[in-house]
Amino acid sequence: MEMLVLTLGSLFAGFIDSIVGGGGLILVPVLFSVFPGAAPATLFGTNKSASVWGTAAATAQFARKVDLRWRALAGAAVLAFLGSLLGAWTVTQVSPDFLRKLLPFILLALLAYTLARKDMGRHHTPRFSGRAELAATGAVGLMLGFYDGFFGPGTGSFFVFLFVRWLGYDFLNASASAKLLNTMTNLGALLLFAAKGHVWWHYGLVMAVANVAGSLIGARVALRHGAGFVRGVFLFVVSALILKTGYDAFLR
């Protein structure tokens, strides 16, 4: 029964995560409910052992259909990986609890801004080129890589928002680009968790298969329905993140 619940949770998490991020919103609570007495670091590490494969599969699926800006994204991916390692190490030294009460308000501002700007992310008009684009994507990768390793909730959605608002991507291209960088942040955090023995591989491998299946389905749905659909899912996921992080911060 445990494996069935984890498999279904990972499948749905992969589906949502491949479209706009937020898979951890689903899979991490499932892990905590199935294993309430386990060390949090072990559950986070096991989550990463599944989600890294799902985001990688979604990246490959998007790359076949979306013209990714590889020159800018390659450097950003490396910085995202290094940022994630640094963030995961930092969380072993400093508690991230101060972010718990702040995060719901950040997400609420992000949601309000996206709702107010109804045309945002509907057209793909990259704002930077050359070195400016390298610097902008690199800053996004490093900053959110550190955040994902240090704390994590909403990383995929933050990637999408910054690619849309700051770099001028539409929601489909932003989601595709976010998947590549999110794969690297997941990998960085996973390596550190694994090095410290915080991964249950026997669960993680089964969950990974389900996560990949969900990711492939989600990426195909996103590609079929385009930027407007991805924007709608983005708004739904951010709303759910606000409720979840608000509950964790103030009511639990």
Secondary structure, DSSP 4 states (H G I P E B T S, - for coil): -HHHHHHHHHHHHHHHHHHHS-THHHHHHHHHHH-TTS-HHHHHHHHHHHHHHHHHHHHHHHHHHS---HHHHHHHHHHHHHHHHHHHHHHTTS--HHHHHHHHHHHHHHHHHHHH-TTTTSS------HHHHHHHHHHHHHHHHHHHHHT-TTHHHHHHHHHHHTT---HHHHHHHHHHHHHHHHHHHHHHHHHTT---HHHHHHHHHHHHHHHHHHHHHHHHHHHHHHHHHHHHHHHHHHHHHHHHHHT-
